[in-house]
Structures are given as C-alpha cells and as structure tokens.
Amino acid sequence: MAGEARVSFIANKMIISWRSFALSLLLGIAAALSFVAEPVDRIIESAIGWTAWRPVSGDIVVIGLDDRTLASVPGGRFGRAEHARVIDAVRKAGARRLVVDFYYQRQERDPGSPRLADAVRKMADHIILAVATQSVPGRDQLFSVFPDPEIAGQRAQLASIAWNYQIWQVWNVPLMYEADGRLLPSVAAALANKRSARPAEFRLDFSYNLSTITEYSAIDLMEGRVGARELGGKEVIFGRTASTFPDQHYLPGHDLVPGPYIHLIAAETLKRGDPVNVGWAPAFLIAVTAMLVALLTNLERHFTWIALSVAALLIVGKVLLSASLVTSSVGAALFFVAAVSANVSRRRRRFSAQRENPISGLPNFEALRGQAPFGSATVIAAKLVNFEDLVAFLPGEGSQQLVDQVARRLTLACHGTQLHHDLDGTFAWLVPYYQHSQIEGHLAGLAALFNAPLTIGELKIDVAIAFGVNDEFEGSNAQRLAAALVAAEKSIRTRALWTKYMPRQKEDAGWQLSFHSQLEDALAGGDIWVAFQPQYEIATRRLVGVEALARWTHPTRGPIPPDEFIVQAEKSQDIYRLTLFVMDQAIRSSAHLRSRGLPVNMSVNLSATLLDHSDLVGTIRVMLTAHHLPPEALTIEITETAQIENSRQARQTLAQLRRTGIRLSIDDYGTGQSNLEYLTEIEADEIKIDKRFVMTMRDSQRNFEVVKSTIDLAHRLGAVAVAEGIEDAPTMALLEQLGCDVGQGYYLGKPQIFSELAAALLASPHSRSA
C-alpha cells in the first residue's frame, strides 16, 4: 500500500502526465534513430563554422595552381612538365613533405611524364601521391584511380583524397579508406601520422579560420619568389585553387572552399588530437534527467526558463565539446525538450482557459464539455455567418452589443437550459428529449427573429445565423458538441437554415477538427511529401523546369487529394507551415540537380493568402542562401484558391519577390481568382493555363479559343505560356502549333519522388528530353 501511495504521489506531482512524458521520450528517440533531428546539429555545427575563430598552426602551407599561375603559362595548360618543376622547387626549398592533390593516371602522349617521374623519384618517401575515387557512369559503383606506377615509383607514399558528402557539404573525412581492397590513409591521416586498422572517418573541426591558411602561387614558386624561407621544414599541399577548376566544395559555415584547404583543415584537426563521436545518447540522457527533475519538483511557473536553460546548456556543451574534438548530437535531446515543453504549454492553456466567455459573461464551451453527460439531450449549435466581418465593421463597443443582442434572442430557444457562448460568434445549448419534436419549429422561429435587423448604436445590422443539430446519443460531450458544430458549418456552406449531423459525417468531422495536429504529425512522420513533375519546352522537347507538388499519404485515409488538404490548411492557418515545408524541399532538390549539372528551374505553389506575411520573402531568401540556389532558378506560382487582397503588404511582397530575382507565375489561369484582375496585380513571368482547358481543347471549340487567346495574351505581356494537363501526343502537337512555350502533364512525365526523378534525369542525357 505504501508503494502504491508513493507511485500515486509521484504521478500527481508531475506537471504533465506520464503518458505525455513517455510520448515525448519516444518522439525524441524516434528523431534520433530516424535522423530527423540531424539538421539541428548541422545548423549548430555550421554556426561554429561561421565564427571561424581558430587560426591554423602554420605547419602546413598550400601551393596553389591558381588563376594567376594558369594565366602565366602558354595556353593556360599546366602540364606534367610544369608539375615536375613545382615538385623540384618544393624539394629544393627543404619542405618536410609534399602532398600532390592531383592524380597522375597513365598518359601515353604527355612528354612531361618522364620528367615528372624523375621529380617524384627525387622526393623519395617525402612525397604523397593522391588516390582518387570516381563513380562508374550510369551505375551505383565506385572505382579507385591509382597513380601511374612509372611515376609513383617505389618510395612515394599513397593517400586517398576521398571525403564524405552529406547535404552537399563536406562534414566527415576518412581516416583510413579502402580503395579497391587496399587500406590507405587519407591525406589528413598521412600528414598527421595517424592510422587505424580498418576504414574509419572523423568529423572536421569547422572552427578553423580559412583566411589564416598560407597559400603561395605555384608561379611564384617556379620563378623563385617563394623558396626555403617560406617552405623550409613545412608540410606542403600542392593542388588546384583556381576558380575555374571544379575542385571547389562547400564546407559548413563557409562558402566554396578549394579541395587543398579541406585536406589542410582535416590534417590540422587530426594533428590537434583524436576526434571522438559520442553520438546522441549522452545529451539525451542529460535532457531526460533535467526534464524529470523540473517536472517532479513542481516548478511549473519556472518551467519555460528551465527548458530554455537546458536547451542552451546542450547547445553550449556541444560547442565546447567540439572545441575538444568531441562530436555530440543534441538534436534529439532538443526535440525531446521541445516536445515536453509543448505538452506543458498545452496543459497551461487547458487549465488557464476561463470557463466563462469574457465578452458575453456566458459559460463557454469548455464548461459545456465538462458538465454531466448529455445523455438523451439534443445538442444544438448556432453560428453567426460572417461574424469576423461584422466585428471588423462595427465601431467601438459594437461587437459587445452584437453578442449581447444575439444571446438574448437565442435564449428564447433554450427553454430554461443554459446557453453557452464560445469564440467567433458560436453558441450552443441542450434541448431535453421531450422537446425533440419541437426543435424544427423553434429553429424556424429563431430564424424569423433574425430576419429583423439588430440595432447597434445608430446602425441597422442584418445578421444571418445557421444551426447544427446532433441528436445521436453516442459519444462524449466533446464529440457530440463537435458534431453539432460540424453540422452548423455545413449549414453555412449549403446556405441551409439547419443541418442534422449524420453518423457518416463522423470521419470527415474528425478530419476537419483535428486537421492541425494531423498535419503536424504528417509533416513529422513523412506522410506529407513532395512530388516533382518535369516541365518541357514544347518546341524542342528540352527539360526546362520541375514543379514541386505537395502530396499526403494518410495512414488510414490513404492518398488525400491536394485540393482537399490545401484548402483545409488555408482554413486552419496551417498553409504557411505547409508551404515552407514544400519550399525547402523544392529548393534543396533544385540545388542538388544544379550541383549535378542540371540547372533546371524549380516551381513552387504559393497561396495568395500568404502574400500578407511580412516575413515570407526573408524566409525564402534564407532558404535560397542555405542551399546555395540562385533566386532566378525559383519560380513562385500564385495559386487561385484565394483572391489577392488589395493590401499594401501583398503588393510589397510581390515587389520584393521580383527584386530578389524570383520568377512569378499565375497558376491555373482562367479559373477561380486567376483572371484578368490577377494580371493587373502580378507582373508575371509566366502564365499557366489550367488543365481543365488543355485536356478538353481538342473536343471543345470554346476551350480551344481560351487556350489560344491565353497563349497570345501571355506573349503580348512578355510572359511564358505554360500548359498543364498534357495527356497525349495530339494535344502536345496542337499546343506546339499554337506557339505554347512550355508543357507539363502525364504525357511528358508524371509526378515522382525526387530520388526517382533525379535518377531518371541524371542517368542519361536522353532522359532530359521528352
């Protein structure tokens, strides 16, 4: 009994339930195991790179094959004879060791090969030659490129110049690398004299300041301006630093960095100590312990500061450990702290919510849900139509008078039961079972009462009201009230006086009422994903763009049509979060294609309602910068789901997008709000013709004329005409005759996950044309 009492005492002292704590724990572990939390650690490590406070030791210097050197040799060709001159000059300068960041394959026709071999031979074992790793074209297979044995000789050391790309940046460098079955040290390991018995890699120290690296131009060394004073006793890396060479790589927290610099930073890291990766578990255990102490000691008032302090401690600890070459992952721990904090915040809101509406003084819906079970009573919900517009229009205390007068009229229908008032002009009450037969008459009478205008000060206000009825006896109070509210919403949409909730609406009602949480879960769990559909220039059949399309595969409902969840996201104010998710995925994917030699344009849909967000353009700029994508490679398609409000902010947003260099497109032209009015608001670079016109243009003369006139209009406005919904070759041919610029549709390519699209486009140049 005493043990049970102690368990009960601990459970009661918890600020949140053990169930919520366990779910937060599982979320953190899932974030760690699924690498969802990894971007958090990447951001922190990139921030370390931005500080770049640590100078290099100066023991290693770079001899750069730079732009000045290339300009100094005939034809800009720096051949093997010139390489030999550099190697001889380094030897004569008394350098300790030389790393040659070039791979010397066998070349029968290069007359400088014998001289290069002689220069390498004279360096004896003080030279390290590069072993490169390349991919087999069209196959997921790597092979190693060893130097020509006639050049390497017997004494030259070999080292791998491979490293690990993640998110298009160099994060880790091998300590030892297996090249065609042969275990080789990396350049960094060779310079630091570190070895291991099997392949291994380590995290770079990004705090090194690249501006402290000493680089000498190869031409200065060859012509004697650099010699023993600069290179004597030094480790030397000879490699490409010219801007015209592709040996430029992104280092976290830095811009493009020449390959030799990365080898140098890696060697400096190893020379300073032995890097260790402790993983995510230590930080996670610290976070769990700290959160348990905070939750069990009943420090709810100070919980926010405690959570922020724990988060700051984890981040600072990671930074300090990284200075000691200890890599730790704190992303999962921060996920866990955020999840616990969200639960605490949710509990605070729930328990601090007043059970009385502050405007009308009536009990609110929380009080209605918390009362005794409704039993056989019928739930009636009433919603004022366009309540927000009325409140915005009425001056001063007008909204208070509006609510008071509506409440007085509704009280007539309550028959002695309590009227409840929630936010947004919503009311509810219960009708006893013995009055069920009178409900329709009572609602008709109420509607008649609201036919008479309300008097607010000197204004006469017409008010419309819609009712929802739930007379099903099953479910909790909250479920039955929610069902009545869903029915009231349906009355507004269908312009009916009242609607009875039917059991088959339950699934849809649950979907709508829990949309926000389901969207959050879907984004976190990967159920919402991005499909990519190619766009081709119609005249040449050349790939010119890709459109990013949001998709949702629900675990129980299956694929949800985009029109359904996007409209719901706009209603629930989640469209901004959803749009930023798709935008980030699209920009990331476009940057990847561009880095692989496929600079196609990426199109992303943007609801017109988001143009009023003052931070929209800044957020997009941050994404473009983070993924190194030029603004002109992004097209934003203003969708037709809502009309552009004639607001100053919307116009400023459009102007900022254009100044940034982002292309603008009018989506689904000819439907909804995408009409001539849009053309006056948006200085569009392209106009997309809605697929409803394109798919039927061969069968409907009217739709054919719409498509034809839209193409002509786009060209007169200096815009590109894009046709979507091309399903067959005849439609494609007809659009080509009409002079349409770009096409998109299942005939040209269906929406795919990015990995499939990238594989198809990069596998062969033939896949880049329709």
C-alpha positions in Angstrom: 0.0 0.0 0.0 2.8 2.4 0.9 4.5 1.7 -2.5 1.2 2.4 -4.3 0.8 5.6 -2.4 4.3 6.7 -3.4 3.6 6.0 -7.1 0.4 7.9 -6.9 2.1 10.8 -5.2 4.8 11.0 -7.9 2.2 10.8 -10.6 0.2 13.6 -9.1 3.2 15.8 -8.7 4.1 15.5 -12.4 3.3 18.7 -14.3 2.2 16.6 -17.2 1.0 13.0 -17.4 3.4 10.1 -17.6 1.8 9.2 -20.9 2.7 12.6 -22.3 6.2 12.3 -21.0 6.6 8.9 -22.5 5.3 10.1 -25.9 7.8 12.9 -25.7 10.5 10.4 -24.9 9.5 8.2 -27.8 9.4 11.3 -30.1 13.0 12.2 -29.1 14.2 8.6 -29.6 12.5 8.4 -33.0 14.0 11.7 -34.0 17.4 10.3 -33.1 17.0 7.0 -34.9 15.4 8.4 -38.0 17.9 11.3 -38.3 15.0 13.8 -38.3 16.9 15.7 -35.6 20.2 15.7 -37.6 19.5 19.1 -39.2 19.6 20.8 -35.8 23.1 19.5 -35.2 24.1 20.5 -38.7 22.9 24.1 -38.1 24.9 24.3 -34.8 28.0 23.0 -36.5 27.5 25.4 -39.4 27.3 28.2 -36.8 30.7 27.1 -35.4 32.0 27.4 -39.0 30.5 30.9 -39.2 32.5 32.0 -36.2 35.8 30.6 -37.7 37.8 31.8 -34.7 40.6 29.3 -34.6 43.8 30.0 -36.7 45.7 27.2 -38.3 49.1 26.2 -36.9 51.0 27.3 -40.0 52.8 23.9 -40.2 51.1 23.2 -43.4 51.0 25.5 -46.4 49.3 25.3 -49.8 51.0 25.7 -53.2 48.0 26.7 -55.3 47.5 26.1 -59.0 45.6 29.4 -59.1 44.3 31.8 -61.7 47.5 33.8 -61.8 49.5 30.6 -62.5 47.3 29.5 -65.3 47.4 32.9 -66.8 51.2 32.7 -66.8 51.6 29.5 -68.8 51.1 29.3 -72.5 47.5 28.5 -73.4 46.7 28.1 -69.7 47.9 24.4 -69.9 49.8 23.4 -66.8 51.2 20.1 -67.9 53.3 17.4 -66.2 56.5 19.2 -67.0 55.2 22.2 -65.0 54.1 19.8 -62.2 57.7 18.4 -62.2 59.1 22.0 -61.8 56.8 22.6 -58.8 57.8 19.3 -57.1 61.6 20.0 -57.7 61.2 23.5 -56.3 59.5 22.2 -53.2 62.3 19.7 -52.7 65.0 22.3 -53.1 63.2 24.6 -50.7 63.6 21.9 -48.0 60.0 21.1 -47.3 59.4 18.3 -44.9 56.8 16.5 -47.1 54.7 17.3 -50.2 51.2 16.2 -50.8 50.3 16.3 -54.5 46.5 16.7 -54.8 46.4 15.6 -58.4 46.0 12.1 -59.6 48.5 11.0 -62.3 46.9 8.4 -64.5 48.9 6.8 -67.3 49.1 9.2 -70.3 51.0 7.9 -73.3 51.1 11.2 -75.1 52.3 13.6 -72.3 56.0 14.3 -73.0 56.4 15.6 -69.5 55.7 12.3 -67.8 59.4 11.2 -67.6 60.4 14.5 -66.1 57.5 14.2 -63.6 58.6 10.6 -62.7 62.1 11.9 -62.1 60.9 14.7 -59.8 58.8 12.2 -57.8 61.7 9.8 -57.5 64.0 12.5 -56.1 61.5 13.3 -53.4 61.9 9.6 -52.2 59.4 8.9 -49.4 58.8 12.6 -48.7 56.1 12.8 -51.3 52.4 11.7 -51.0 50.6 11.0 -54.2 46.8 11.1 -54.5 44.5 8.1 -55.0 41.1 9.3 -56.3 37.7 7.7 -56.2 35.3 8.1 -59.1 31.9 6.7 -59.9 31.1 4.5 -62.8 28.9 6.4 -65.3 25.3 5.2 -65.1 26.0 2.8 -62.3 25.9 3.0 -58.5 29.5 1.8 -58.3 32.8 3.4 -57.3 36.4 2.7 -58.5 39.8 4.0 -57.4 42.3 5.8 -59.6 45.9 5.0 -58.6 48.8 6.9 -59.9 50.8 5.6 -62.8 53.4 3.2 -61.3 56.1 4.6 -63.6 55.5 8.0 -62.0 54.9 6.8 -58.4 58.0 4.6 -58.3 58.8 2.5 -55.3 59.1 5.0 -52.4 56.3 7.5 -52.9 53.5 7.2 -50.3 49.9 7.0 -51.4 46.9 8.6 -49.7 43.2 8.8 -50.5 41.7 12.2 -51.4 38.1 11.0 -50.9 35.7 12.5 -48.4 32.1 12.2 -47.3 29.5 14.5 -48.8 26.3 15.0 -46.8 23.7 17.6 -47.7 26.1 18.7 -50.5 28.7 19.7 -47.9 31.9 18.1 -46.6 31.3 17.1 -43.0 33.4 14.0 -42.5 36.8 12.9 -43.9 38.1 9.4 -43.9 40.9 8.4 -41.5 41.5 5.2 -43.5 39.9 4.4 -46.8 39.6 1.1 -48.6 40.5 1.6 -52.2 39.9 -1.4 -54.4 40.6 -3.7 -51.4 43.7 -1.7 -50.3 43.6 0.1 -47.0 45.0 3.6 -47.4 45.3 6.6 -45.1 43.6 9.8 -46.1 45.8 12.9 -46.9 44.9 14.2 -43.5 45.9 11.0 -41.8 49.2 10.8 -43.7 50.1 14.4 -42.8 49.1 13.8 -39.1 50.8 10.4 -39.0 47.5 8.7 -37.8 46.4 5.3 -38.8 43.7 2.7 -37.9 43.3 -1.0 -38.6 40.1 -0.6 -40.6 38.2 2.1 -42.6 37.1 5.0 -40.4 36.2 8.6 -40.7 36.1 11.7 -38.4 34.3 15.0 -38.2 36.1 18.1 -39.3 36.7 20.9 -36.9 34.8 23.8 -38.6 36.1 26.5 -36.3 39.3 27.0 -38.3 39.6 30.4 -39.9 40.3 29.7 -43.6 41.9 33.2 -44.0 44.8 32.1 -41.8 45.8 29.4 -44.3 49.0 30.3 -46.1 48.8 29.8 -49.8 51.6 30.6 -52.3 51.0 30.8 -56.0 52.7 28.0 -58.0 54.1 30.5 -60.4 55.9 32.3 -57.6 57.5 29.1 -56.5 58.5 28.2 -60.0 60.1 31.6 -60.6 62.0 31.7 -57.3 59.9 34.3 -55.4 59.0 31.5 -52.9 61.7 29.3 -51.5 63.3 27.9 -48.4 62.3 30.8 -46.2 58.6 30.1 -46.9 58.7 26.3 -47.2 61.6 25.0 -45.2 60.5 22.4 -42.7 56.9 22.8 -43.7 54.3 20.2 -44.9 53.2 21.3 -48.4 49.9 20.6 -50.2 50.1 21.2 -54.0 46.6 21.4 -55.5 44.0 23.3 -57.5 42.8 26.6 -56.1 41.9 28.4 -59.4 38.3 29.4 -59.6 37.9 27.7 -63.0 38.6 24.2 -61.5 35.7 22.1 -60.2 37.7 21.2 -57.1 35.6 23.6 -55.0 33.4 22.3 -52.2 31.0 23.6 -49.6 32.3 23.4 -46.1 29.7 24.0 -43.3 29.7 27.6 -42.3 31.9 28.6 -45.2 31.4 29.4 -48.9 33.1 27.3 -51.6 36.4 26.1 -50.4 39.3 24.7 -52.6 40.0 21.0 -52.1 43.5 21.5 -50.7 42.1 23.7 -48.0 39.8 20.9 -46.8 42.7 18.5 -46.7 44.7 21.0 -44.6 41.8 21.6 -42.2 41.3 17.8 -41.8 45.1 17.4 -41.1 45.0 20.3 -38.6 42.1 18.5 -36.9 44.0 15.3 -36.6 47.2 16.9 -35.5 45.4 18.6 -32.6 44.1 15.3 -31.3 41.9 12.2 -31.9 38.3 13.1 -32.8 35.6 11.2 -31.0 31.9 10.9 -31.7 29.8 10.1 -28.6 26.5 10.1 -30.5 23.2 11.3 -29.2 22.7 9.2 -26.1 24.7 11.3 -23.5 22.9 14.6 -24.4 19.6 12.8 -24.5 20.1 11.3 -21.0 21.0 14.8 -19.7 17.9 16.2 -21.1 15.7 13.4 -19.8 17.2 13.8 -16.3 16.8 17.6 -16.3 13.2 17.4 -17.5 12.3 14.8 -14.9 13.7 17.0 -12.1 11.8 20.0 -13.4 8.5 18.1 -13.8 8.7 16.3 -10.4 9.7 19.3 -8.4 6.6 21.2 -9.4 8.4 24.2 -10.8 5.7 24.8 -13.4 5.9 28.6 -13.1 9.6 28.5 -14.0 9.4 25.6 -16.4 9.9 27.8 -19.5 13.1 29.2 -18.2 14.3 25.8 -17.1 13.6 24.3 -20.6 15.4 27.2 -22.3 18.3 26.8 -19.9 18.5 23.1 -20.6 18.4 23.8 -24.4 21.1 26.4 -24.0 23.2 24.1 -21.9 23.0 21.4 -24.5 24.0 23.7 -27.3 26.8 25.3 -25.4 28.0 21.9 -24.3 28.1 20.7 -27.9 30.1 23.8 -28.9 32.6 23.3 -26.1 33.0 19.6 -26.7 33.6 20.3 -30.4 36.4 22.5 -29.4 37.9 19.4 -27.8 37.3 17.3 -30.9 34.3 15.6 -29.3 31.3 15.4 -31.6 28.0 15.0 -29.9 24.4 15.1 -31.3 22.0 17.2 -29.4 19.2 17.4 -31.9 17.2 14.5 -30.4 17.6 16.0 -26.9 16.3 19.3 -28.1 13.4 17.6 -29.8 12.6 15.9 -26.5 12.8 19.2 -24.6 10.6 20.9 -27.2 8.1 18.0 -27.0 7.9 18.2 -23.2 7.7 22.0 -23.3 4.8 21.7 -25.8 3.0 19.4 -23.5 3.5 21.7 -20.6 2.4 24.7 -22.6 -0.7 22.8 -23.8 -1.6 21.9 -20.2 -1.2 25.5 -19.2 -3.5 26.7 -21.9 -6.0 24.0 -21.0 -6.1 24.8 -17.3 -5.8 28.5 -17.6 -8.7 28.8 -20.1 -11.6 30.5 -18.4 -14.9 28.6 -18.3 -16.7 31.9 -18.9 -16.7 33.9 -22.1 -15.2 37.3 -21.3 -17.4 39.1 -23.8 -20.9 37.8 -23.0 -20.4 36.5 -19.5 -22.0 33.2 -20.6 -20.4 29.8 -19.8 -18.1 28.8 -22.7 -17.8 25.5 -24.5 -15.2 24.2 -22.0 -17.9 24.4 -19.3 -20.3 22.6 -21.6 -17.9 19.8 -22.3 -17.1 19.4 -18.6 -20.7 19.1 -17.3 -22.6 15.8 -16.7 -23.0 13.6 -19.8 -25.6 14.9 -22.2 -27.5 11.6 -22.2 -30.6 11.8 -24.3 -30.5 15.6 -24.8 -30.1 17.0 -28.3 -27.1 19.4 -28.9 -27.8 22.5 -30.9 -25.0 24.7 -32.2 -25.6 28.2 -33.7 -23.0 30.1 -35.7 -23.3 33.7 -36.9 -22.5 33.9 -40.6 -19.6 36.3 -41.4 -19.1 37.1 -37.7 -15.5 38.3 -38.3 -16.6 40.8 -40.9 -19.3 42.1 -38.6 -16.9 42.6 -35.7 -14.4 44.3 -38.0 -17.1 46.7 -39.3 -18.7 47.7 -36.0 -17.1 50.6 -34.2 -16.2 50.8 -30.5 -18.3 48.6 -28.3 -20.3 47.4 -31.3 -19.1 43.8 -31.1 -20.1 43.6 -27.4 -23.6 44.9 -28.3 -23.8 42.5 -31.2 -23.1 39.5 -29.0 -25.5 40.6 -26.3 -28.4 41.0 -28.7 -27.7 37.7 -30.4 -27.5 36.0 -27.0 -30.8 37.5 -25.9 -32.6 36.2 -29.0 -31.1 32.7 -28.7 -32.1 32.5 -25.0 -35.7 32.3 -26.2 -34.9 28.8 -27.7 -33.1 27.4 -24.7 -36.3 26.6 -22.7 -34.6 27.1 -19.4 -31.4 25.3 -20.3 -28.1 27.2 -20.2 -26.9 29.0 -23.3 -23.1 28.6 -23.9 -21.0 31.1 -25.9 -17.6 30.4 -27.4 -15.4 32.5 -29.6 -16.1 33.6 -33.2 -19.9 34.0 -32.7 -20.6 30.4 -31.9 -23.3 29.4 -29.4 -24.6 26.0 -28.2 -27.3 24.7 -25.9 -29.1 21.4 -25.0 -32.7 20.5 -25.7 -34.3 17.9 -23.4 -35.5 14.7 -25.1 -39.2 15.5 -24.6 -38.9 18.6 -26.7 -37.2 16.9 -29.7 -40.4 17.2 -31.8 -40.4 20.9 -31.4 -36.8 21.6 -32.5 -37.6 22.4 -36.1 -40.3 24.8 -35.1 -38.1 26.5 -32.6 -35.3 27.0 -35.1 -37.7 28.3 -37.7 -38.9 30.8 -35.2 -35.4 31.8 -34.3 -34.6 32.4 -38.0 -37.7 34.6 -38.2 -36.4 36.6 -35.2 -33.1 37.2 -37.0 -34.9 38.4 -40.1 -35.3 41.6 -38.2 -32.1 43.7 -38.2 -30.1 44.3 -35.0 -29.7 47.9 -33.8 -26.1 48.7 -32.9 -25.9 52.4 -32.0 -27.2 54.2 -35.0 -26.6 51.3 -37.3 -29.1 48.7 -38.5 -27.2 45.4 -39.0 -28.6 42.4 -40.9 -27.5 39.2 -39.2 -27.7 35.6 -40.6 -27.4 32.6 -38.4 -27.0 28.8 -39.2 -27.8 25.9 -36.9 -26.4 22.4 -36.5 -28.2 19.6 -34.6 -26.9 16.4 -33.1 -29.4 14.1 -31.7 -27.2 11.0 -31.6 -26.7 9.7 -28.1 -23.3 8.1 -28.6 -20.0 9.7 -27.8 -18.6 12.0 -25.2 -19.8 15.5 -24.6 -16.9 16.9 -26.6 -17.6 14.6 -29.5 -21.3 15.4 -29.6 -20.7 19.2 -29.4 -18.1 18.9 -32.1 -20.6 17.1 -34.3 -23.2 19.8 -33.8 -20.6 22.4 -34.8 -19.7 20.5 -37.9 -23.4 20.4 -38.9 -23.6 24.2 -38.3 -20.6 24.7 -40.6 -22.3 22.6 -43.2 -25.4 24.7 -42.9 -23.3 27.8 -43.7 -21.7 26.2 -46.7 -25.0 24.9 -48.1 -27.0 28.0 -47.1 -29.5 25.9 -45.2 -31.2 27.1 -42.0 -30.2 24.0 -40.1 -28.5 20.7 -40.7 -28.7 17.5 -38.8 -25.4 15.7 -38.1 -25.4 12.2 -39.6 -23.1 9.4 -38.3 -21.4 9.1 -41.7 -20.0 12.6 -41.2 -18.1 11.5 -38.2 -14.9 10.6 -40.1 -14.9 13.9 -42.0 -15.7 15.8 -38.9 -12.8 14.3 -37.1 -10.6 15.0 -40.0 -11.5 18.7 -40.0 -11.5 19.2 -36.3 -8.1 17.6 -35.8 -6.6 18.8 -39.0 -3.8 20.9 -37.4 -2.5 18.0 -35.2 -2.8 15.6 -38.1 -0.8 17.9 -40.3 1.9 18.3 -37.7 2.1 14.5 -37.3 2.2 14.0 -41.1 5.0 16.5 -41.5 7.0 15.0 -38.7 6.3 11.4 -39.8 6.9 11.8 -43.5 3.3 11.2 -44.6 3.4 14.6 -46.3 6.0 14.5 -49.0 6.9 16.4 -52.2 6.4 15.0 -55.7 8.2 16.5 -58.7 6.8 16.8 -62.2 9.1 17.8 -65.1 8.3 20.6 -67.5 9.5 20.6 -71.1 9.9 23.3 -73.7 7.3 22.2 -76.3 9.2 23.3 -79.4 12.5 21.5 -78.5 11.2 18.8 -76.1 14.0 20.0 -73.8 13.7 19.8 -70.0 13.4 23.4 -68.6 11.8 23.0 -65.2 10.3 21.0 -62.4 7.2 21.7 -60.3 7.1 20.7 -56.7 3.8 19.3 -55.6 2.6 18.6 -52.1 1.3 15.0 -51.5 -0.3 13.5 -48.4 -0.5 9.7 -47.9 -2.6 9.3 -44.8 -2.0 6.1 -42.8 -5.8 5.3 -42.6 -7.4 7.5 -45.3 -4.9 6.8 -47.9 -3.9 9.4 -50.5 -5.6 12.7 -49.8 -6.4 14.9 -52.8 -4.2 18.0 -52.7 -7.3 20.2 -53.3 -8.8 18.9 -50.1 -5.9 19.3 -47.6 -4.6 22.5 -49.1 -8.0 24.2 -48.8 -8.3 22.9 -45.2 -4.8 24.1 -44.5 -5.8 27.6 -45.6 -8.8 27.5 -43.3 -6.8 26.3 -40.3 -3.9 28.8 -40.9 -1.5 25.9 -41.5 -0.9 26.8 -45.1 2.2 28.8 -44.2 3.9 25.9 -42.4 2.9 23.5 -45.3 4.2 26.0 -47.9 7.6 26.5 -46.2 8.0 22.7 -45.9 7.4 22.2 -49.7 9.5 25.3 -50.5 12.5 24.0 -48.5 12.3 20.6 -50.1 12.0 22.1 -53.6 14.9 24.5 -53.2 17.0 21.7 -51.7 16.2 19.4 -54.6 16.8 22.1 -57.2 20.2 22.9 -55.7 21.1 19.2 -55.8 20.2 18.9 -59.5 22.1 22.1 -60.2 25.2 20.7 -58.5 25.0 17.6 -60.7 25.0 19.7 -63.9 21.2 20.0 -64.4 20.3 23.7 -63.8 16.5 23.4 -64.3 14.0 25.9 -62.9 12.0 24.9 -59.8 8.4 26.0 -59.5 6.6 26.1 -56.1 2.9 26.9 -55.4 2.1 29.8 -53.1 -1.3 30.6 -51.9 -2.3 34.3 -52.4 -3.3 34.4 -48.8 0.4 34.2 -47.8 1.3 37.4 -49.6 0.3 39.3 -46.4 3.1 37.6 -44.4 5.8 40.2 -43.9 8.5 37.6 -43.3 7.7 35.5 -46.3 10.4 36.9 -48.6 13.0 36.9 -45.9 12.3 33.3 -45.1 12.6 32.3 -48.8 15.9 34.2 -49.1 17.3 32.3 -46.1 16.4 29.0 -47.8 18.0 30.1 -51.1 21.1 31.1 -49.3 21.2 28.0 -47.2 21.0 25.7 -50.2 23.1 28.0 -52.5 20.4 28.3 -55.1 20.3 31.5 -57.2 16.9 33.3 -56.9 16.3 33.2 -60.7 16.2 29.4 -60.5 13.0 29.6 -58.5 9.5 30.3 -59.8 6.7 31.0 -57.4 3.2 30.1 -58.7 0.5 32.3 -57.2 -2.4 29.9 -56.8 -6.0 30.7 -57.5 -7.5 29.5 -54.2 -8.0 33.0 -52.9 -8.2 36.5 -54.2 -5.2 38.8 -53.6 -6.3 41.3 -51.1 -5.7 44.9 -52.2 -3.3 45.3 -49.2 -0.1 47.3 -49.0 1.7 44.2 -47.6 0.7 42.0 -50.5 1.9 44.5 -53.1 5.2 44.9 -51.1 5.7 41.2 -51.0 5.2 40.8 -54.8 7.7 43.7 -55.4 10.2 42.2 -53.0 10.0 38.8 -54.8 10.7 40.4 -58.1 13.6 42.5 -56.7 15.1 39.3 -55.3 15.1 37.8 -58.7 12.5 35.1 -58.1 10.2 34.5 -61.1 6.4 34.9 -60.7 3.8 32.8 -62.3 0.0 33.0 -62.4 -1.3 29.4 -61.8 -4.5 27.9 -63.2 -5.2 30.9 -65.3 -8.8 31.1 -66.3 -10.3 29.5 -63.2 -11.2 30.8 -59.7 -9.5 34.0 -59.0 -6.8 33.6 -61.7 -8.3 36.1 -64.2 -7.6 39.4 -65.8 -7.6 41.0 -62.3 -4.6 38.9 -61.4 -2.7 40.2 -64.4 -3.1 43.8 -63.0 -1.8 42.8 -59.6 1.1 40.5 -60.6 3.8 41.3 -63.1 4.1 37.7 -64.1 7.0 36.0 -65.9 4.7 33.1 -66.9 1.0 32.3 -67.2 -0.1 28.7 -66.6 -3.2 27.6 -68.4 -5.4 25.4 -66.3 -5.5 21.7 -67.2 -9.3 21.8 -67.5 -9.0 23.8 -70.7 -6.0 22.0 -72.0 -7.4 18.5 -71.6 -10.6 19.3 -73.5 -9.3 21.8 -76.1 -9.5 19.2 -78.9 -13.1 18.4 -78.2 -14.3 21.9 -77.2 -14.0 24.9 -79.6 -14.7 27.2 -76.7 -11.9 25.8 -74.6 -9.6 25.8 -77.7 -10.2 29.5 -78.1 -9.5 30.1 -74.3 -6.1 28.3 -74.6 -5.3 30.1 -77.9 -6.1 33.5 -76.6 -4.3 32.9 -73.3 -1.1 32.0 -75.2 -1.4 35.1 -77.3 -2.1 37.2 -74.2 1.0 35.8 -72.4 3.2 36.6 -75.3 1.9 40.1 -75.7 2.7 40.6 -72.0 6.2 39.3 -72.4 5.4 36.2 -70.4 6.0 32.5 -71.0 2.8 30.4 -71.7 2.8 27.1 -69.8 0.1 24.4 -70.4 -0.6 21.8 -67.8 -2.6 18.6 -68.2 -1.0 17.4 -71.4 -2.2 13.8 -71.6 -1.5 12.7 -75.2 0.6 13.4 -78.3 -2.2 15.2 -80.3 -2.7 17.7 -77.5 1.1 18.3 -77.5 1.1 18.8 -81.2 -1.8 21.2 -81.1 -0.2 23.3 -78.4 3.0 23.4 -80.5 1.0 24.8 -83.4 -0.5 27.5 -81.1 3.0 28.5 -80.0 2.8 27.5 -76.4 6.2 27.7 -74.8 6.3 25.0 -72.0 4.2 21.9 -71.3 3.6 19.7 -68.3 1.4 16.6 -67.9 1.4 12.8 -67.7 2.3 12.5 -71.3 5.6 14.2 -70.6 6.2 12.9 -67.1 4.2 12.0 -64.1 4.9 13.4 -60.6 7.6 11.4 -58.9 9.6 11.3 -55.7 12.8 13.2 -56.0 15.1 10.2 -56.0 13.3 8.6 -58.9 13.2 11.9 -60.9 16.9 12.7 -60.2 17.9 9.1 -61.1 16.0 9.3 -64.4 17.3 12.8 -65.3 20.9 12.1 -64.4 21.1 8.6 -65.7 21.4 9.7 -69.4 21.2 12.9 -71.3 18.4 11.3 -73.4 16.1 11.4 -70.3 16.3 15.2 -70.3 14.2 15.5 -73.4 10.6 14.4 -73.8 
